Amino acid sequence: MKLTTAVLAAGAALSLTTAVVGATRLRQDARDQAERNEAFLTRNQLDWLAQMSTNPDLAKLWTPEGMDVKEYMHLLKANQLICILSVRDRLGFVRDGQLPFYAAKLMESDVCRRYWERFGGLRAEEAEGDEQAEHFTRVLDQAARKHSQVQPTAV
């Protein structure tokens, strides 16, 4: 192989490597930006839920027709807990196999079960097309169903 050919081949390999590294970096930057955007939107949602679940005058503006404002505020607090678990799951802080455990713990709470009964269907609609959100919603739905099937024992 002539020296010129070797230099050209090395240059081409270097250029290809640089292009691959650049493309990988661009993909990673896009993923990082998407995660930052999601974290920002989640923070907004949690802030809104915190305000709505503690301010009756504000909650009254959004309370579904026929529902008591205090009940709605309680349900929003349950939604806040579920959203916190959801974001922990989405960010990878829920270990494999632990989501059903956490979901069952949430569904031990009467207010979480009432929330899920009233708004679980809406959450399922919101999750459509997002595989991770669909999985999260299925696990919570299963936990709610399992808890409703358990009958308290008579003393």
Secondary structure as UniProt FT lines:
FT   HELIX           3..52
FT   TURN            53..54
FT   HELIX           56..62
FT   TURN            65..66
FT   HELIX           69..90
FT   TURN            91..92
FT   TURN            96..98
FT   HELIX           99..107
FT   HELIX           110..127
FT   TURN            128..129
FT   HELIX           131..149
//
